[in-house]
Every structure is written in structure tokens, then in C-alpha cells.
Amino acid sequence: MWLLCTDQLRKFKESTQKHADDVSESETRFMANCCAVIDNLWLHLQTAPKLLGMLCEGLDRDVIEAKTADQLKRTIRYAVMELEEQLRGTSLERLLPC
């Protein structure tokens, strides 16, 4: 009986350790991917003023506002798509919008 209990305890500890390692590795990879997405978004937003200046030269205020909104939406959409790609196949995939 004692042997059975210690064997079950050993299996439980091994299973717990395996899950702890998997979660840690997954969390690390997920955080690295999130940082890459945020870094990419930041790069796009840094270039936005220059890009918008080129796109909007000689246009009136309403057209500039529309172009600015469009560019920011596309930048954010790209970052979200990149993050969705990273989440596919993980347990966090269920958090993605349909």
C-alpha cells in the first residue's frame, strides 16, 4: 500500500513539474510574441506622421482626418492580425473574436 501511495505521489510531482515547465515555456513564448507585436505597432505609429504628411499634402482638413483615421485603423488591424496569428493553436485562441 505504501509503495502504491509513494508511486502515485511521484507521478503527481512529475506531472506537476511537467505542467509547470510547459506553462513557463508557453508564457515566455507568448510574452515574446506580444512584445514583438507591440514593437511592430510602435514602429508603424512612429512612421505614421511622415506617411500621413506625404499622403495628405495639399488636402483639406476633412480629407486629412479621414486618411489619418484610415491609416491608424489599418495599423491597429495589422497588429491585431499579427497577435491573432500568434494565439492560433494555443489555449488563448478562444479569446479571439470570431
N, C-alpha and C positions, 0 to 999 in steps of 0.2 A: 504494500500500500504506500509506504514512504517513497519507494522508488518511483511509483506512478506519479505521486504528487510533485516530487522534485523534477521529474521529466517534464511534466506539464508546466511547471514554473520556468524551466529552462526554455521551453518552446515559446512561452509567453514573452519572456525577456528578449529572445531573438526576434520575435515578430515585432515587438515594440521598437527595438533598435533599428530594424529594417525600415519601419514606417518613419521613424524619426529621421533617418538618413535620407529617405526618399523625399519627405516633405522639405527638408532643409535644402536639398539639391533643387527641387522644383521651385521653391520660394526664391532661391538665389537666381535661377534662370529667369523666372518671371520678373523679378525686380530689375535685372539687367535689361530685359526686353522693354520694360516700361521706361527705363532711363533712356534707352536708345530712341524710343518713340518721342519722348519729351524733348530730347536733344534735337531730333529732326524737326519737330514742330517749332522749337525755338529758332533754328536756322531759317526756316521758312518765314517766320514772323520778323526776323531781323532784316531779311531781304524785301519784305513787303513794302516799306516806304519807297525804296528806289524803284521797284517794279511798278508800283501804283503811280509814281511820278511819271514814268515813261508811258504807261497806259493812258493816263488822264491828261496829258499835256494838251492845252487848248480847249478843254471841255468845260461845260458849265457845272455848277455845284451839284445839281441833281444826278447828272450822269456820273460824276466822280463818286458820289455817295453809293450809287448802285454798283459801280465797278469795285469799290472798296469792300462792300458787303459781300459781293460775289467771290472776290479773291480770298477773303477771310474764311468764308464758308467752305470753299474748296480746300484751303489749307487745313482746317479743322477736320473736314471729312477724310482727307488723306491720312491724317494722324490716327483717326478712329479706325479706319480700314486697316492700317498697319497694326494697331493694337488688337483688333479682332483676329487678324491672321495669327498673332502670337498666342491668342487664347484658344484657337481651334485645337481640338483634341485634348484639352485639359479639363479638369473638373470645373473650371471657371467659365467654360463655354456656355453654360446655362444662363449666365448673366448677360449674354449678348442679346441685343434687340433682334427680333425676327426679321 
